[in-house]
Amino acid sequence: MKIFSILILLLLSTIAGAGANNFAQTGVISEESGNSETIIINDISYRIDNDTNVYALVRHGELAPRLPAGELIGFNTKQEEESELPYITDIWLLNAN
């Protein structure tokens, strides 16, 4: 039973650490996205959508993490052929309180 518990803990720590700090870029959100599919980071526009992974704690009473202006973030992008703007695949809130 002890071995089983250790294996479960190792599995959970591996899963939890899989998305930790694997970002290629950092920046500060210049403008909140609101309901738009565009977010501005360091005065450069990027595309985001419901498939963008956001790694952050959800504050009490919120349905999802907020991405407010002035927030320091880490992020990954990819360029899609059908869009002029780079698409953000993952976001990490770095100074969330």
C-alpha positions as CSV (number, residue, x, y, z in Angstrom):
1,M,0.0,0.0,0.0
2,K,2.9,2.4,0.8
3,I,4.4,1.8,-2.7
4,F,1.0,2.5,-4.3
5,S,0.8,5.8,-2.4
6,I,4.3,6.8,-3.4
7,L,3.5,6.0,-7.1
8,I,0.3,8.1,-6.9
9,L,2.2,11.1,-5.4
10,L,4.9,10.8,-8.1
11,L,2.3,10.7,-10.8
12,L,0.5,13.8,-9.4
13,S,3.7,15.8,-9.1
14,T,4.7,14.9,-12.7
15,I,1.3,16.1,-13.9
16,A,1.4,19.2,-11.9
17,G,4.9,20.1,-13.0
18,A,4.2,19.4,-16.7
19,G,3.0,22.9,-17.5
20,A,5.2,24.8,-14.9
21,N,7.2,27.7,-16.4
22,N,7.7,26.3,-19.9
23,F,7.3,29.7,-21.6
24,A,9.4,31.1,-24.3
25,Q,8.4,34.8,-24.0
26,T,7.6,37.3,-21.2
27,G,5.8,40.6,-21.3
28,V,3.3,42.9,-19.6
29,I,-0.3,43.0,-20.7
30,S,-0.8,46.5,-22.2
31,E,-4.6,46.1,-22.7
32,E,-7.1,43.6,-21.3
33,S,-8.7,41.4,-23.9
34,G,-12.2,41.7,-22.4
35,N,-14.5,39.6,-24.6
36,S,-12.2,40.1,-27.6
37,E,-10.0,37.5,-29.1
38,T,-7.1,39.9,-29.2
39,I,-4.8,40.7,-26.3
40,I,-2.0,43.3,-26.4
41,I,1.3,42.5,-24.7
42,N,4.2,45.0,-24.8
43,D,2.1,47.0,-27.3
44,I,2.0,44.0,-29.7
45,S,-1.3,42.4,-30.6
46,Y,-1.8,38.6,-30.2
47,R,-4.8,36.3,-30.7
48,I,-6.2,34.2,-27.9
49,D,-9.3,32.1,-27.5
50,N,-11.0,29.5,-25.3
51,D,-8.3,27.0,-26.3
52,T,-5.5,29.2,-24.9
53,N,-4.2,27.5,-21.7
54,V,-4.0,29.9,-18.7
55,Y,-1.9,28.7,-15.8
56,A,-3.0,30.6,-12.8
57,L,-5.0,30.3,-9.6
58,V,-8.6,31.3,-9.9
59,R,-9.6,33.9,-7.3
60,H,-12.6,33.3,-5.1
61,G,-15.8,34.2,-7.0
62,E,-14.2,34.1,-10.5
63,L,-15.0,31.6,-13.2
64,A,-11.6,31.8,-14.8
65,P,-8.3,33.7,-14.3
66,R,-8.4,37.4,-15.2
67,L,-5.8,38.8,-17.5
68,P,-5.6,42.5,-16.4
69,A,-3.6,45.3,-17.9
70,G,-0.2,45.6,-16.1
71,E,0.0,41.8,-15.4
72,L,3.5,40.2,-16.0
73,I,3.0,37.0,-17.9
74,G,5.0,34.3,-19.6
75,F,3.6,32.9,-22.8
76,N,4.1,30.7,-25.9
77,T,3.0,31.5,-29.4
78,K,2.6,29.9,-32.8
79,Q,1.9,31.4,-36.2
80,E,-1.2,30.2,-38.0
81,E,-1.5,30.5,-41.7
82,E,-5.0,32.0,-41.7
83,S,-4.1,34.8,-39.2
84,E,-1.8,37.7,-39.4
85,L,-1.5,37.8,-35.6
86,P,0.5,35.3,-33.6
87,Y,-1.7,32.9,-31.6
88,I,-1.0,32.5,-27.9
89,T,-1.2,28.8,-26.9
90,D,-0.2,29.1,-23.2
91,I,-0.1,31.9,-20.6
92,W,1.4,31.9,-17.1
93,L,0.5,34.7,-14.7
94,L,3.9,35.5,-13.1
95,N,3.0,38.1,-10.5
96,A,-0.6,37.1,-9.6
97,N,-1.5,37.9,-6.0
